[in-house]
Amino acid sequence: MRDPIVESVREARAEHAKKFNYNLHEICEDLRSKQKGCGHEVVSLPPKRITKATGS
């Protein structure tokens, strides 16, 4: 059973990627520019350090 919302999101994502010839750098630049212009506060968090678990 296919979810129509998921299908719609996938279709929109594919159309957006096609506009930029599937160039990930250009896709990200476009999304960042849209993010800056949306008017919402953008929050950037520092990366979390992953620590190795110690085995017993």
N, C-alpha and C positions, 0 to 999 in steps of 0.2 A: 504494500500500500504506500503510495507516494503522498507526501505532505505538500499541498499546493504552495504553502508559504516558503518552505525550503526550496522548492523548485523555482519560485519567483526570485528568491535571493541568488540562487546559483545562476540563473539567466542574467540577472542584472550584473553580477560579478563578471561573467563571461563577456558581456557586451562592453563593460568598462575596460577589461584587459585587452580586448581586441582593438579598442581605440588607440592604444599605445603599443600595438604590435607585440603584446605580451612581454614588454620590457619592464621588469620589476622595478628598476630604479625610477623610471618615468611614472609608473603607476603610483608608487609611494610618494613621489614629489607632488603629484596631482592631489592625492588624498591629504597630504600635509597642508597644501595651500587651501583646500576646502575647509580643513579643520581650523586654520587660522582665521578664516573669514566667516566662520559660523556664529561668532559672538559669544560662545561659551568659554568658560575658563578651561584651559588645558593644563593638566597636572602631569608632571613627569616625576616618577619615583626612581630612586637609585636602584641598581640591580641588587638582588639578594644574593648573598654568598651561600654556596652550598657546602656544607661540611660533611665529611665522610662519617658514616655511622660506624661506631666501634662494635665489633661482634663479640659475643661472650664465648 
